[in-house]
Amino acid sequence: MVFDLTDILPALPEMILATLALVLVLVAAYGGESARNAQRVTRIALGGIVLALALIWSSSVGNETAFGGMFRADSFAGYMKILVLLGTFCALYMSITPLAKDDINKPEFALLVMLALVGMMLMISANDLMSLYMAVELQSLPLYVVAAMRTNSLRSSEAGLKYFLLGALSSGMLLYGASLVYGFAGTTSFSGIAAAVSADQLPVVFIVGMVFMVSGIAFKISAAPFHMWTPDVYQGSPSPVTALFAIAPKVAAMALMMRLTYGAFGSIEAEWSQVLVALSIASMVVGALGAIMQTDIKRMMAYSSIAHMGYALAGLAAGTQQGALGVMIYMTGYIFMGAGAFAIILLMRRDGQSATRVADLQGLSRTHPTLALGLMIMMFSMAGIPPLAGFFGKWYVFLAAVNAGLVPLAVIGVVMSVVGAFYYLRIIKIMYFEDADEPLDAEIPVANKLVLGVSIAVILLFFIGLSPLLETAGFAADALMAQL
Amino acid sequence: MIDNWPILSIITFLPLAGVLSLLLIRGDERSIAQNSRYVALWVSSFTFLVSLPILIGFDSTLTGYHFEEKAVWLAGTGIGYHMGVDGISMPFVLLSTFLTPLAILASWQAITVRVREYMIAFLVLETMMVGMFVSLDMLMFYLFFEAVLIPMFLIIGIWGGPRRVYAAFKFFLYTLLGSVLMLVCMLAIYIDAGTTDIPVLAGHRFSESMQTWLFLGFLASFAVKVPMWPLHTWLPDAHVEAPTAGSMILAGVLLKMGGYGFLRFSLPMFPMASEYFAPLIFTLSIIAVIYTSLVALAQSDMKKMIAYSSVAHMGFVTIGIFTLTEQGIAGAMFQMISHGLVSAALFFCVGVVYDRLHTRDISAYGGVATVMPRYAVFFMFMMLASVGLPGTSGFVGEMLVLVGAWHVSSWVAFFTATGLVLGATYMLWLYRRVMFGAIVNDAVKNMEPMQMREFTIFLPLSFLVLLFGVYPMALLDVMAVSIQFVLDGLSANGLSVLAQN
């Protein structure tokens, strides 16, 4: 194969970020283990993300492939990458101050996040079983490490180990499924796989392979019943890491799921749709019921994210362009709700110690009215109350589900959203209906203020920007449908 | 010139401008509280004034929607920004803008903590209520319909009584469960018709089986809102725990959202299902009227009693609507407006004495009439209006509903009329126990007479109750054409009930 520069140019943002990550290795190594160096590394990483954002934002909406068709840069990839970059930016930006306080003030942190980010972006652009697996591993391995970043905390080490073991298991499933699919199709490219199968001539082995692959990715988006790691990892990891987990990798894994199902398995939609319906129902139920009893807010957010993935999968299960559009709208609202909520959770400290029990929010409306208002808006939005962003996400995913004839799924979904509303309301109750015994620390870093402010604005005014958003997401969904 | 103003948008969003100015108030806690009260009162009064042109400029001889506003929202998807009023929604818009300043005035002294937040919640609530009634787009309607829950949840939960948390959660989750089922139906409607524009949907024909499901989905939401037996249990809790002004708005406007929904969605869009399910609605409503009247009779808490009486009165409304006759629907509309005024006034009556004695227990009172004679007059007037005394607005609505019910079945009319007797019983008994008799409680002796502020709240309410009682055409004329339009839509579907008339 002849090497040609135009063959790798569509992956320019990824290459810039990867190069930057390698440079950061040097900065981290020679700059020393100081908190100042950690901040320096983080700032450079943030600059890199902004650069990548600008590149993707300004790039023309084409449908290009790179690396011999293993990498696809279309408007769908652009849309999802912007979400992932925004999410990572928020999480990394807010980590600067806690970095100085927590014992995760190591330069490696931002560096590892950068590597994971490259992995996430490759996942979104994956167009081949090889690049799919490579991207998933590149995303996962650094995240296993950052989960265990707080070395003197038993919880954090436990989180890292658990994440690694279950993650390795899911990678195994993914790989096994991929090998079965490859064995039948004789090719690793998504379009080749799609061409090799047709709905009326379908060996069981191929379906088994498909189910294994979907399950492997379901683990990454923490859809029930592959969600078991999520609460422990969310709770055990240092809060800035949890914020990252909650926002960015979910979007990337969801994008990968869409690429795989709409692309490689596009011709057997009826088969994977059933799997996604089951995953969706299980996630909505587990997420809604599991969160009720939680006393730790990070654990609660873990169940909340499981439920959110369930709603998004309801749109995906429709298997239509409308479904893809619904998922994209949903994920757009999701990253801002996550960023806004974690902007406040990161501030939950008392006497310098992280205090993440739900009860620690008691009387927040009196001690920190703005934070309480912000968290209230996030909670109402997550509960799907209009006119906030979360409602429109639900509207579009359930629209797709109902349109595809999945009415029972939609009914279960909306009923579970009422159950879910209970625990979101509980947070509001604790903040507003109860009085504080001990106030949280008053110091609010600029980063959190900014992220919270932007998130509130986006969520409150989502309905204004919905029209252009629908148009952009519509293009992206068309690109996804046309990838074959 | 003024015709071109987007007056409905102005009415809807004016209170939000008040919210912004409330956020800007600075100073110490006392002055913030006092200024917030004034700002909220002025903004809501001004909103009421601004809403008067839609009454004056309303041409009740024309069918269709007035003061329509259309704008592009989600281009190319059949979802748009569409506002307008007809004879059915216009009275509710005015009811909302009329009651909000009164409710704010009613909480002048009762609310002493977090006054600014309280006023913000009320102004947001007003925007949502008005927006809901003027929306002519189904998605917009749903946005406002559901968003009402947010301020009301906070009003009950923050400024409510001892069991406020339970009441607020019950209110929110009950209503939400009904609403999300309606949401699924709205999705199905949108998919079937390709638009969410309400006037277009009213002309869209849904298949018979689809109508059945859609009707049930919408019923789930509206039956909780109205509330209809057996989905009414959130209401007594919410009313008892809510602050006085919260109860006024809850009973005055929020309960009407269900009845309005039936008239705006169920009847025009699912005519066949409406006829098919009418006997079910009658049964539930008759049970509501008789059962909740009996329950009201057994209450020892004044607010709870009036809350149960609300359920009974709303039973009249649902019976009236589903008679599918002109008298029945007009009566239901009239009853809704009348109940909006009367129940708000009655809840305020309870609030007046509660502010003085801090108990709602009927047995703690007795002989109040000797201490507060002017209050006794107003209370009696509102009590009689609630009972349906001729000359008050309550009479007209109930009478028309009974006439409508008679067209359908004499049994329905008979059972409905039982509610009138029971209603008179518990209300008169309540009045006797609170107002007359010897003063047993020493605290009653020291109760302050009525203040000017309280007088100003009662006066406009009493005036309207009396006006609609002696001159009901003031209201009926406005509604007539729109009700006829709904009925024409029904008869276009060849419904048998109408063939009888």
Boltz contact constraints between the chains, C-beta under 6 A:
constraints:
  - contact:
      token1: [A, 386]
      token2: [B, 143]
      max_distance: 6.0
  - contact:
      token1: [A, 386]
      token2: [B, 146]
      max_distance: 6.0
  - contact:
      token1: [A, 386]
      token2: [B, 147]
      max_distance: 6.0
  - contact:
      token1: [A, 387]
      token2: [B, 143]
      max_distance: 6.0
  - contact:
      token1: [A, 387]
      token2: [B, 147]
      max_distance: 6.0
  - contact:
      token1: [A, 398]
      token2: [B, 187]
      max_distance: 6.0
  - contact:
      token1: [A, 399]
      token2: [B, 187]
      max_distance: 6.0
  - contact:
      token1: [A, 402]
      token2: [B, 187]
      max_distance: 6.0
  - contact:
      token1: [A, 402]
      token2: [B, 188]
      max_distance: 6.0
  - contact:
      token1: [A, 403]
      token2: [B, 191]
      max_distance: 6.0
  - contact:
      token1: [A, 410]
      token2: [B, 184]
      max_distance: 6.0
  - contact:
      token1: [A, 411]
      token2: [B, 184]
      max_distance: 6.0
  - contact:
      token1: [A, 414]
      token2: [B, 180]
      max_distance: 6.0
  - contact:
      token1: [A, 414]
      token2: [B, 184]
      max_distance: 6.0
  - contact:
      token1: [A, 418]
      token2: [B, 176]
      max_distance: 6.0
  - contact:
      token1: [A, 418]
      token2: [B, 177]
      max_distance: 6.0
  - contact:
      token1: [A, 418]
      token2: [B, 180]
      max_distance: 6.0
  - contact:
      token1: [A, 421]
      token2: [B, 176]
      max_distance: 6.0
  - contact:
      token1: [A, 429]
      token2: [B, 165]
      max_distance: 6.0
  - contact:
      token1: [A, 432]
      token2: [B, 158]
      max_distance: 6.0
  - contact:
      token1: [A, 433]
      token2: [B, 157]
      max_distance: 6.0
  - contact:
      token1: [A, 433]
      token2: [B, 165]
      max_distance: 6.0
  - contact:
      token1: [A, 467]
      token2: [B, 74]
      max_distance: 6.0
  - contact:
      token1: [A, 467]
      token2: [B, 75]
      max_distance: 6.0
